[in-house]
Amino acid sequence: MSTAGKVIKCTAAVVWEPGQPFSIEDIEVAPPKAHEVRVKIVASGVCHTDYHVMSGSVDNIKYPLILGHEGAGIVESVGEGVKKVKPGDKVIPLSLPQCGKCLLCLNPKSNICEKSDFGKYSGLMLDNTSRFTCKGKLIYHFVRTSTFTEYTVLDEISVAKIDDNAPLDKVCLISCGFSTGYGSAVKIAKVEPGSTCAVFGLGGVGLSGIIGCKAAGASRIIGVDTNSKKFTAAKNVGATECINPNDYKEPVHEVLTKMTGLGTDYSLEFVGDTNVMLSALLSTNFASGTTVIVGLAHYTAKMNFNPMVLLTGRTLKGGLLGGCKSKDIPKLVSDLMAKKFDLDGLITHKMPLAKINEAYDVLTKGESLRTILMMSSCE
């Protein structure tokens, strides 16, 4: 392409300080260095994790930065030594990269890589520099993806090549939200046929968890949310019933235990509140239940419970990106193309990047499941 090797000027949503709204700015995106890929982002999902970072709920973040980690786009140019992709390829950025060589990558039980920036939050590429500038200032990356921009630069290990015919305004959800929910049921909880599941939090990720439970053969899937308006969408993707904790006098875990006899076989938590996490844990069968925590709580939050809750046989697990490795992402895209599942029921809004603050407003008000930000083209 004509832009290869050149600095690209484009539009991005920058967070200058914690607690400040997104600011639409003109930025400069440097060319990719060796083993890096510059990608034109076409679509990016609005995920709650980015909101937590913007609001200052995540520790050790460096500002100013460009958030966004749930995107899809087209390779614009590649740096020296890149072998996995070429200009024109459709790709999904990976917030959890895979170098394929470290002990974590080689462990089949892990989808984390030692080169991941998740939790470290250096805000820089692997060579400890940034590819973004704005108004003469360095702008930090977020988990080496940063998809709230028309162009971004990724390490080659943070890119997954996908089907050339994939609809980018849908498969961007596979970059995070769908993979996280679906994988939490299928890969982390390992939901079994005929089992009973409870899914706490019925946003886009929670609905993806329901889809995963259904795909795994669960016979009863109970959606739990304080917003009853989300029940229809939950039932449309596979929930057999839904309950609102505010409709009961007793704690919701007691309600679920009465509904199921001894408690659910599996519970999945997609809220990010430690009280909900505990409710999810207590709602499972005391002798054999499995709970998976997915929601991101405030960095100061603590979870407290009597060890007997686990001593009787319950299992408490956690996971990022639904336990999916980079090789799983193209497979999920292929499964979507083969109509093994549908993402339409997760998408309630589409907006231009310029309306990103409005997108987060409807999210925090509980008026959306997933909003897709569509990037305008820039040369």
CORURUR-V702131 format. One record per run of one state. SS is the DSSP state (helix for helix, strand for strand, loop for the rest). FROM is the first residue (numbers start at 0). TO is the last residue. Records with the same first field share a line. If there is no record, write none. Layout:
SS->FROM-TO ; FROM-TO
//
This chain:
loop->0-6 ; 15-21 ; 29-34 ; 45-46 ; 55-63 ; 66-69 ; 78-88 ; 93-101 ; 106-130 ; 134-135 ; 140-147 ; 149-149 ; 161-166 ; 175-175 ; 189-194 ; 200-202 ; 215-218 ; 224-226 ; 237-239 ; 243-243 ; 247-250 ; 260-262 ; 264-264 ; 269-272 ; 282-282 ; 284-288 ; 293-306 ; 311-313 ; 318-319 ; 323-324 ; 337-342 ; 364-368 ; 374-378
strand->7-14 ; 22-28 ; 35-44 ; 64-65 ; 70-77 ; 89-92 ; 131-133 ; 136-139 ; 148-148 ; 150-154 ; 158-160 ; 195-199 ; 219-223 ; 240-242 ; 263-263 ; 265-268 ; 283-283 ; 289-292 ; 314-317 ; 346-351 ; 369-373
helix->47-54 ; 102-105 ; 155-157 ; 167-174 ; 176-188 ; 203-214 ; 227-236 ; 244-246 ; 251-259 ; 273-281 ; 307-310 ; 320-322 ; 325-336 ; 343-345 ; 352-363
//
